[in-house]
Amino acid sequence: MDCQKFLGRSLAVAELVEEATCVARSDARILISGERGTGKTLLARVIHQRSGRNQRPVVPIACSLQEALLESELFGPAVGADARDEAHGLLALANGGTVVLDEAGEMSPRIQRLLLRFFDGGDVRGDASLDRCSVPPARVVSTSSCDLYDRTLRKEFSEELFYRLNIVHLVIPALRERREDVPILWDHFVNAVSTQHQLAPPEITMDGMGALQTYDWPGNVRELKTVAERIVMRHSGRAVAAAHVSAQLAAPRPEPSVSPTATPQLRLGATAVDHIIPGRPTLWSGLRGRASRR
């Protein structure tokens, strides 16, 4: 997808983009939840581009990194770690832009504590004994494909940090919940791949599109993009019917070797995230409700 657009013609996407555009004007921290492959990082970039910070950097940080590496990425190397003792981490280098904490639920307890210190006092080095770096504060947008509130109940995620990240909460619906978006996404991916590889785009038939729209897309938009790439490579310039689509959807996948006592693994994208706090409004929803009653 184009980083400047979150594509879709469904009502759900229209409402999501409208709310994202509205909150982009503020400096509030945002939590974006949704299944893997739905476009959470893309939406974070859209928010940055529609904000007053769009001339400053947008810095994505993968929170799944090993703890020591993530700490160095966020706050810079520890004093004495190497010759670059004065180097700063990405929280400082964002320089008033937007930091995207990708899959925030995967941070270790230590990193969570350091981030709390950062939010409470602006310490971008992660060590209170160090002089604070004088930089404009970055906006923080977090993404999560797991239920962060449930993790706080299980003492696996800091409740304090959760409420600091979840000032505004945006939820991206799974692709199977907005099937009317499949055609526009399909056309976008097919045209992009065809242009990239200088191939004639294939033409999807009505029954081919029907096969695309009735499939459940466990990998969401990311899986649709992969299927589009396969179709372009195999059927450039030709008609693509339901049989061709089904052949790609049913492409064989390597079977993992599982011992009789092994613990079954969850399929990618199998866990839907509908609401981080069921029935509990965020600060943003409360402010919006009061505004609507005026």
N, C-alpha and C positions, 0 to 999 in steps of 0.2 A: 504494500500500500504506500501511496504517497504520504510523506511525513506531514504534509500540510492538510490532509483530508482524512476524516474517518468516514469511510464510504458506507452507504446503506440508504435504502428508501423506506424502511420500516418506521412505524411510529416510535418504537423503542429507541432506535438510533437517533431519530430526529430530536426526541426529548433529551437524550443523553448529551448530544452535541450542544443543544441549547443551554443546558445546565452547565456544561463544561465551559462554554464561552462566557457565561455569566460569572462563574466563580474565578475564571482566569483574571478578571479585573482586580481581584483582591489579592492579598498576600497570605491568605489562610493556607495551612497545610492540608493536603488532600490525600485521601486513601482511595485507591482504585482497586476494586476486587472483581474477580471473574475467573472462569476456568482458564487453564493454560491454552495459549493459542488464540485468545479472543481479541488481542490488540491492546493490552493494558499500557505497554510502554509507548505505543503509537499515540494513544489518547493523552498520555503525559506530555508528549512532544507538542501535540496540538494545543494543549493548555498553555505551554510555554510560549508558543508562537503567537498566541492571541492575548498574551499578557504584556504589561509594560516592561517586562524584562527581556523581550525578544531580541534586543541587540547585544545581550550578554550570553554567556555560554549555557548550554543545557548539558548536564554531566550525568550520564547513567552509571550506576554502581551496582554490580552484581553481588547481592548479599549472600549468595551461596558460596562465595570464596572462603578458603580456609581462614580461620580466625586471625592469625598473625598477618596474613596478606591483606585481609579486609581492613584491619586496623591501620595498616600502613597506607592503604589506598585512601581511607577516610581522613586520617589525621596527619599523615606524613610519617617518615621513618623516625624511630626512636633516637634520642640523642646518643651519639656515639656509634650508631648503627653503621654509618659509612661516612664518606667525605662530604655528603650533602646534608649535614646536620641541620641546616637552616631551611631545608625544603619543607614545604607544606603539603598537606593532603588535598584531596579533591573538594572537601567542604570549603576550604579557603580559596582554591584555584577557581571555583565556580564564580567568584568575584561578583556576587550579587545576582547571579543568574538562577538557574533551577537545578537542584540535585534530585535525581530520580533514584530512589532506593528500590531496586528491582527484587521482588520476592523478599520483602522485609521480614517475613516470618521465619526465615532461615538464619537470622542473626543469632549468634551465641549470646548467653547472658552477659558476658563481659562487654561485648560491643553494644548491647542494649544500654548498659550502665553508662558507657562513654557518650552515647548519643543523648541520654538524659542530661548529662553534664553540659553537653553542647547546647541543647535547647534552653537549659536554665541559665547559662552564663555566657554562651557564645565561644566556649573554649574549643578552638578548631585544631588543637594539637593533641587532645585526649589526655593531657597530663596537667593537673592544676599547678604543678611546680614550674611550668614553663610560662614564659611571657605570652600573653594572648596576641594573636596576629590581628592587626587592625585591617579588616576587610569588610565590605558591605555584606550584610547577612544574606545568605542564599535562601531561596524558597525551597521547601522540601515536599516532593510528591512521592508517595510510596505506592507500591503495587503488591498484591498478594493473591495467590490462587488457593490459599488455605483460609479457614475461618479463624481469623486472629482473635476474635472475642472468645471463641471456644478454647483457644490455646491459653488465654489468660485464666480461664476457669480451671484449666488443668495445670496451672503454674508453670507453663512452658514459655510464656511470653510476658514481659513486664506490663502490668496493668497501667502503670504511670505512663510508660512510653506509648502504649496503645491509644490512650486518650489524647496524647500530644499529636500523634500522627493522624487521628481520625476526627479532625475538625470538620472537614467536608468529606462525605462518603459518596463515591460514584460506583455503580455496579454495571458491568458490561454483560448483557445476556449472552448465553451460548448461541452459536449459529443455528442450532436446531430449533431454537425458540424464536427465530426471526428468518424463516426460510425465504421470505420475499426479498431478502438482501442477496441471495445466492447469485441471481443473474448479473447484477451490477458488479459484484466482486469477481465473478467469473470473467466477464468481459475485460475488466481492468487487468487481471493477471495474465490472461491469454494475450492481450495486446502488448503488455509490458515484456513478456517472455519472447514473443515473436519479434518485436523490435530489437531486443537485446541480441538475439541470435540470427537476425536477418532472415527470418523464415516467414512464409505466408501463413497467416493465422487460420486455424481450422474453423469450420462453421458448425455450430452445434445445432442438432435437429430438435424438434419439439419433444420427442420422446427421450432424447439425450438430456435435455434440460430437466425433464421430469425426473429422470434418474438422479440428477444432481440434487434436486430439491426435496426428494423423498428420503435421501440418505441422512443419517443422524449426525455425521461429522463429529466423532469423538475428539478429533484433534482440532476442531473449530476452523477458524479462518486460515491458520497455518497449514492445516491438512488440505484445504481447498486449493491453496496456492501450489502445493506440491503436486496435486492431481493435475492442475492446469499445466504445469511444466511438463509432466509426463505426456499429456495429450498433445501438446504442441510438438514435442520431439518426435512422437510416433505418427501423428496424423496431420502434419503441416499441409495446409492448402486443401484438405479433404473434409468431407462431411463426417461428423462425429455423432453416432447414434447411441442409444441406450446400452447396446451390447459393448461398445467400445468403452463407455464410461464405467460400466459394471466390471469390466476386465481390469481396469486400473484400481477401482475401489477394492476389488478382491485380490489384489496383487499379493502373492505369498510373502509372508514375513518369517524371518528366522525364528524357529522354536527354541526357547531357552531350555538348557538342560537343567531339570529340576529333580532333585532327589526326593524320595518318598516322604522325608521328614522336613523338607524345605518349607519355609513360610511363603504362601502365595503373595505375589506382588500385584499392587494396584495397577490397572491399565492407565496409561497417560490420558489425562483429561476426564477420568471417570467420576471425579468428585465435583459436583456442582456447588458453586458458592452463590447463594441467593442474597443473603443479608448477613452482614458482620454481626449486628446486634438485632435479632428479631424483635420487633415491637418497640425498640428503644430509639428515639429520634436523636440525630446528631445536632450539634450546635447550629449547623447551617439550616437543617430542616426546620428547627424552631424559629430561627430568624425569618425564614421565608414565610412560615405560617403566620407570624405576627404581622408581616408586611401585607399579606393578602387580606387581613381583616380590617386594615385601615380604610 
